[in-house]
Amino acid sequence: MTLPSATVPPASRGAESLALLLLVGGLIGVIFPVTKIAQAAGVPPLPWAFSMMLGAGVILAGLARVKGQAMLPAGPLTGRYLRYFAVSGLLSMALPNVVLFFVMPWLGAGLSAVVYTLPPILTLLMAVAVRIEKPDRGRVLGILLGFVGALMIVGPRGSLPTPDLAGWMALAFVMPLSVAAGNVYRTMAWPPGGQPVALAAGTMLGGAAWVALALLATGAVADLPALGLAPGLALLQIAVTALTYVLYFRLQVVAGPVYLSQIGYVATSVGLGTGTLLFGERYSPWVWGGAAVIVLGVLLVSFGRRFAR
C-alpha cells in the first residue's frame, strides 16, 4: 500500500521527532490533573469534552486560515476530507476523551491513565497488519521496553480496588483501542494535499460534532451551563488542546503512527509527576524506576534503528 507522500515517515527519526514526542506526551499528561480538578468542581463529562474540542477546533481553524491552509478544498476531494474528519474525529478525539471523562470518577486518574500505555503495542500490531510499518528490532525493543516500564509503574497497585469496578475498567480499554485505530487510520487515509493544522482543526471539529450528537441524544445539553463552574480551567484546557494537536499532527507527519503512539508512555509519566506536585500523591521507587525505563524505551525507538543495523 502506498501512503500519501506527506505522511511517509522518514527513515531517520531525529531530534525533532523526540522533541515533539516529549512535548505532545507532556501536554496530554496535563489532561488528567486538569480533568480531575474540573470534575471536582462539578463539571459533567460531555459538556467538558464538547467545550474542549469545539474551542480548540475553532482556534486551529483560525490558525489554518492564517497559514493559508484550506480545510475543505473544492472539487471531488471534499467528500474524502469530510470522511477523514468524521472518522478521525470519532477515533482520535470523541470516543477516547468521552470514555476517559466517564471512567475517571470511578477509576481515578491513575487507573485511567494506565491504559494509555497500550496504544504503542496496539498501533504497532495494527500497522504491521495493514503493512504500513515493518517491525524492525530497534523499534520493537524500544516499545516493549516502554511497556515494561509501564508495568513497573502499575504492577504494585495494578489490581482493582473493588471487583465491581471491572466493568468500568473494561470500558477504559476502549480508549487505547480507539487511539491506536485512529493513529493508523490517519496515516492510511491522509487526504492528498492535506496540511497538518487544517487536518487537526477538522479532526477536532469532527470530534466536537460527535460529542454534540451525544449531548442531544442523552439530553445533556442542559448541563452546558455547568462549564461556568470552572471557566478558567475550561479555557486552559482549550488552549492546551489546540497547542497539543498542532504538534500532534506534525509528529504524525515526521515520525509515523507507531512512533506517535508512544506519547501514551510520556503522558502517563507526566501524569504521575503532576499528581505528586499538585495533589500530594506519593509513589514507590518502582514507579520512578518505571518512568526511567520508559524514557530509555523512547530513546531506543528514536535512535534504535541505527543501532539495529
N, C-alpha and C positions, 0 to 999 in steps of 0.2 A: 504494500500500500504506500502510495506517495503522499507525503504531507505537503501542505502549502509551504512555500519557501520561507515565509515569515516565521514559521513555527518549528522548523527543523533545528533541534538543539545543536550547537557547535560541538566538535569533538572535545575541545578543551573547556573545562569549567573552571574559570579563574577567579580572581579576586572579586569581580562584580557579582558573580553568582553567589559566592559565600556571603558577601556583604548584604545582598538582597535577602538571602535566606534568613540571616540573623535579624535583620530589620523587620521583615514580614512576620516571622515567628514571634518576635518580641511584641509587636503591635497586637497580634492576635491574642497573645498571652494576657494583654491588658483587659480583654473582653471579660474574662472570668471575674476579677475583682469588681469591675465596674457594674457588671450584671448583678453580682451578689448585693452590692450596695443599693442598686435601683430596686431590686426585689424586696429588700429590707424596708425600703421607703414606701412599698405598696404598689409599685407599677406592675400591671399584669403582663404576661409574656407576649401576646400577639401585638398589642399597641407598641410595645418596646421594639420588637423586631421590625414592625412596619415603619416606624419613625426612623430607625437606623438606616434601613435600605432606601427609603424614599429620599431622605435628606442627603445621604451620601450619593445616591444616583443623580440628584439634581446638581450637586456640586461637580461631579465628574462630567456630566453632560455640558455644563458651562465651561469646564476646563477643556473638554474636547473641542468645543466651538472656538475657543480662543486659539487653540493649536491648529485649527483648520481641519480637524478630523470629523468627517461626516459619520453619524451613527447609522443612518439608513440611506445607502446610495440608491438613486433612482434606477429603474430598469429591472431586469429579470432576477437580480441578486437580492431584491428587497425581501422576498419570501424566505430566502435562505438565512438572511440576517435575523429576521423575526423568529424563525425557528431556533436559531442559535441562542438568542436572548431568552426565549421561553424555557428551553431545556437546561441551559447552563444556569439560568436564574433559579430554577427549581432545585437542581442537584447541588450547586455550589453555594447557594445563599439561603433560599427559603426553607428547604427541608432540614438541613443540619442546624440552622440557627433556631428555628421554631422548636425542634426537638430539644436542643440544649436548654432553652428557656423553660421548657416544661419539666424536664427531669432534674434540673439543678436544685429546686426546693426540696426534692426528695433525696437525691443522692449527695448533694453538696458539691462544692466546687472541685474538690479533689477527685472523687469518683467520676464526675462529669468530664474532667479533663483527661482522665486516664485513657479513654477510648481514642483520643486524638493521637495516641502513639501508634495506632494501627494503620492509618492511611498509607504510609510508605510501603508496607508489605502488600496491602491490597492493591495499591496502584501499580506496583511492580508486576504482580501476578496478572492484573488486567492488561497492562501494557504489553507484556510478553505474549499473552493470549491473542491479542489483536495485531501483534508483530510491529509495534511501533517502537519497541525498546528491545535491546539484547542484554541478557543478564550477565554482563562481564563480572569477573571475580571481585574487582575492586569495589564496585558499587554495591554488589550483593553483600559483601562482607561488612561494608560500612553501614548499610541499612540494618543488617542483623545485629551489629554491634549497638546501634541506637536502640533497637528493640530490647536487647539485653539490659541496657541502661534503664529503659522504661520499666522493665520487670523488677530491677533492683529498687526502683522508686516505689512501686505499688505492692511489691511482694509482702513486706511485713504487715501491711494492713489491707491486703487485696481482697479479703473476704468481705461479703456484705454485712453491714451491722445487724440487719434482721432479715429473715427469709422472705418476708412479704415485699422486699424491695427487688426481688428477682425480675418481676415484670418491668419495672422501671429501668433496670439495668439492660434487659433485653431491648427495650425501646432505645436506649442510649446507643446501642451498637448500630442503629440505623445511621448515625452521624458519620462514622468512618467509611461505611459502605457508600453513602451518598457523596462524600467528599472525594473518595477515590474514583468513583464513576465520573464525577464532574471533571476531575483532573484529566482523565483520559479523553472524555468527550470533547473538551475544549481544544485539545491538540488535534484530534481527528477531524473536527467539524469547523475549525478556524476558517472563516469565510475569506475568499480571495480579496486582497486589498485591505483586510481588516487591520485597524490600528489599535494598540493596547488600551489607550484611555477611552476611546469610543466604545470598544467592546466591554470594558469594565463598567462603563456607565449603563450600557444596555443590559448587561447581566444583573447589575444592581436593581435597575428599574423593573426588569423581568421578575426578580425575586420579590420586589415590593408588590407587584401585581398578584402574584400567587398568595402572598400574605393578606392582601386586600380581599381576595376571594374567601380566604379562611375567616377573616373578620365578618364578612357578610353572612357566611354560612352558619357561623356559631352565634351570631348576634352580639359579638364582642365589640362592634363599632361604638356602642355606648360606653366602652371603657377607655376610649381615646383621651378624654379629658384627664384621666389619671396620670398622663405624662406630666401634667403640671405639678405633680408631687416631687419630681426630680428634674426640673428643666435644665439645670446646668449639666447634669450627668448625661441627659439626652443629647445636648449639643456637643459635649465632649465625645460621646460615642459616635455621633455622625461624622465629626471631623477626623477621628482616628480611623474610622472605617473607610472614609474616602481616601485618605493617605495610604492605608494598607493596600487597597485594591489597585491603586495606580502602580505601586511597587509589585504587587502580586502578579499582575498581567505582564509586567516587564520580566519578572522572573520566569514566567511560563515561556516567554519567547526565547530567552537566552539559555535556559537550562533544561527545559522539558518537564514532563509530568512527574516522573519518578523522583527526580531531584527536588522539585517543588513540594512534593508530598512530605518531605522531611520537616516542614515548618511545624508539624504537629509535635515533634520532639522538642523543638525550641520553645514553642508555646507552653508546653507542659512544664518545662524547666522555669520559664519566666513566671508562670502562674504560681509555682511553689515559692519563688523568691518574693513575689508581691504578697503572697499570703503571710509570709514571715514578717515583712516590713509593715504591712498595713493592718493585719488582723492579729498579729502576735502569735501566729501558729509556729510550733516547733517541730522539727523533723529530725529523724535519726541520722547517724552517719551514712547509713545505706542510701538515704535519699540524695545526699550531696554527692556521694560516690557515684550514684547512678547518673546524676546530672553531668559529672565529669566524663563518664563513659559516653554519654550522648554527644557531648562536644567532640570527642575523639571520632565517633561514628560520622558526624557531619563533616569533619575534616577529611576523613578517609574517602567519603563519597565525592567530596570536592576535588581531591587530588589523587584519589586511589587509582584511577585509570592509568596514570603514567607509571605507577609502581607495579601494576599488574602485568605490564608488558614484559 
